[in-house]
């Protein structure tokens, strides 16, 4: 409850309100935040001076000839309020608290994604807050746009206004206790601050590790609307605005008050007028700009609102009515409406060839059974969680074990494994390093309490290509339903062992990104930065992409297929420059690649075709296993290690088998001849201890030998080498010995007293 003395609102005048940082400091702060983890690849060090000299030469030439420099047309700004949360639905002050989206909130965001598609808007970069409801809204809209590869910046500056001591209270309860006028003043006044929360408040942001990078001064105890706007303003000035000037379309998925703050800066809205500006959910609000970054007025017939220059992509109120009708329809026919409960709208998960092979699989199963066809539902959610054992008990470890066991049994023969296992002459026994579940607290080990750097590798969950034996490479199918469960199981197993992460690295392919999404959601760490790079992509299989082993054998012969499968440096046949499978033709993604050298021939050919200068980079048309490792290993050593590992960060890498193989080859010193003999199961976390230089598996609670539960291939002996005994290990052993010595006398005295007591006769 709030005391009566909080009825007096704390107000400040615009003259009294001063910035904590100078403009230069603000700019430096935004730059440091964006460079902490490079979400977008930068130009190579070699290209930067060349581009600088080119720009300088152009400026000098234009000045000498009097030619006006051709200016880049600014991109658009799309503002979108996150979906409705659990607390918003129940009328609570939310602020920096972190409730999840409700079903209606997911539907709102899906609707917004469809509006963007219908109007032809394609964002280039996305900014969002660190709060779950905004991040999940971002995931949902990326899925709707089929663009999960887009770079996403998660900034605390876009968090909702902090309501101080009101956080968590129902608005009506606060109004009854303190008066409607007081509460409304806190909600609507530009400069009134609610009473501050205390640092022992359960919602105090300083106790949340997602804000560990902030100083104590940056963490608010309460905020006025002006405070909230001032917090977001530097991100606009030195981040978002800069991207728009480059010609990029920026999507901002945030909260009502931070979005109003951006609108106030863009349109220079006055103190009184800003209170009349609203931001309804589920309807994107779009700004367009002239070359001087002044907002363009809305065109005739477009829907806008007072004091602003942006336009709504739909009339406010229509969506609310539609959702109300949907809810009424659900009451009549439950589950009939659109939308996904987990916030990720379903992709079309099967192509034509996949559907044909799936049907063939059904027919073969029916023939083997000697009965009617076995129906395989491609939309089955694939959830295999067993919640009851024979004894009626149910633990997290048991649920994970049964799900993983079903995953293994359904994928014993991996037809999509390109490399061929050759029988090994070595009979070396493999000794595994297994992090056991605690006996005192079953299934719980507080790995997250350790500040030592750790790297966890997870191969993406299964896809329709994997299940049907098709080589995927750089093709981009989403996870199959059982692949979604693979990803969730990885997250649950990591959570069971208390893992916490600081950053995620993944490829630009949907199956790896979705695996990271689902794992992070299970860990309740959706706010951590996610870096997406083409260097963690799967091996490029060239002309073999999308084909099965049988198709390849029929086309090229069994002998040639064996050469490709067994060879470490042998490339499959390349794709054509005009093939849909050639990565360079994926124009939505290629513009983000800046760390790949330029292809002279491709640039010339494409410039002739386009009748203007085209710069094209040298994307792979085919790769051997060695080629794939030549990009994944340097990305780990030159990017992940200095950026995260050397700074003590805990890293999660969700990627593909061959990209992970390469990094493991470097870390575990696996010989080249054994690399195509190493198999990595889908969705199984492999924990690399940076200090002791070894791979550890996590106990899933089954009590089963991991070598029997999972097939790692003949090269497992190299992967699971014993851990090195470092100085920390011996220090821990010495400390344990000292503790044992100290306990020994006490135990001896207790034993002696027990003997004396036993010798006393009893009556």
C-alpha angles and dihedrals in degrees: 000000000000122000120239093248089070090072090089107084120222109236133180131191123238089249092054092050108093130176117250090217134041117241090259091051091048091052091048091048093054091046092051092048093051094046096049087089115009101230091180121044114247128220115276117264089250094055097047097071091042091054091046091053090047093052091046092050091050092051092049092046093049091048092051095047097037090238117154114237113248106244125215114245108243118246127236129267117224117194118195130176115225120251124275114284132211091259096045089054091053094043100250129149101252110175112146094351112114114228119161129247119273122222092263089054091055090050091051092055094044088053090051090052091054090050090054091049093049092051094045098243114155113184119215099193133016129210122194141156129260093251119110096233091057096042093050090047087054092050091050095050092046088054091049090052092043088232108116089146093071115117113254125199114201108201130180087213089074094053117122120267112285108241094196116208090000091069110121095012121121110247094228092050091052090048092052093049101041104020131265093257093057094048092045090051090055091047101044108023116101095220107025116110123202116230110288122254119241122247091246090056111122089233096050104132093213089072092056114091092215086077097047090115093060125089119238090253091057094055108084124218089194136349140204119217087259091054090053092049093048090051092055097040098080090053088056095045099046104021120024096032091050092055093048090052088056089059097259122140107230125204117200115195107187145117136299099261099041089049090049087051091056091047091050091055096043096048096030090233117189127243095258097040096052089069089065093055116096136181114212119202124255097021119098116224112211131203126192123195141204123230091276091055093250112145114254116232116251117269120248113283095022122124115243137149135239119288093011137096098207128097134226115232089219137020109271112247098035093091093049090054091047092051090049090054089047091054091050090049090050090055088058098038110019114218094012096119130089126258139071124261094221095053096248112107113222118260123217092266101192132057124206093268090046092052090049092051091044090054090048089052090054092050093049091049090051092050092049091050092047091225143078120328116283108237114224109196109211089199094055107127091227094219107162101174113145108207100179128052126196090272092049092247122130126193134170090245092053093049091051092046095053092046093050091044091054089048092054095044091051092052106040095129109044103202090179092064102112098189115075120231112231118200110262123227091211118098093187113152114238116228112197128212105222126182102220126217113251115260092208092054107019113230097003127112118157096226087153091067090067115089093199114118115258132180120206120193121202123180110219121264121266122287132200086261091056094047092049097043099250122146106241109184111154094349111116116227116156124236118291115233091264088047089057087054090049089057094046091048090053090053093047093049092050090047091049088059093046099249120169125185137204101197140008125216119196142153126264091252119108098233093057094043092049090049088055091047095052094043092049090048091054089049090048089233102118090136098068118107117267118205115199119197135171088221089075092052121121121267113286106242095193116205090358092068113124095012132112127232091256092052091050093046091051093049102039104016133253093269093057092044090055091051092054093045097047099036119097095197101024114113123212115236111292126245122243121262087245097048119117086229092061107104092215089069092059092094095177091064104030094070089067093057110095102146098069123091121252120259109226096196095045091047092051094046094047093045090055091049094047094039090228137075111290122183111206126182126221102260116179118264091187135357138201119214087260092053091053091052092050089069102034097049095051090046089057097043099038101034115018097039099051094035099046119354097052090048092056097255125154108236133201117195117191109183145121133299099255095042090051091044090059094052091046089050087058096043099041098034093237111180118244094242090059098048098090088049094064118095124191117202118229116261097003114134114229110196116208114202103213095199098043095035100225142114119247130191123213121240107246093195095249097110087222124134106258090217088062095042095048134036111225095166129235092305093067089104089068095044096052102048119154116274119257116251104237130184092267090058093055091045090054091048091050092049090050091051091051091051090050092050091050092050094047098075092046091050090048092053091048090050092050092051090049091054092049091050090050091052094056109098115238127217 
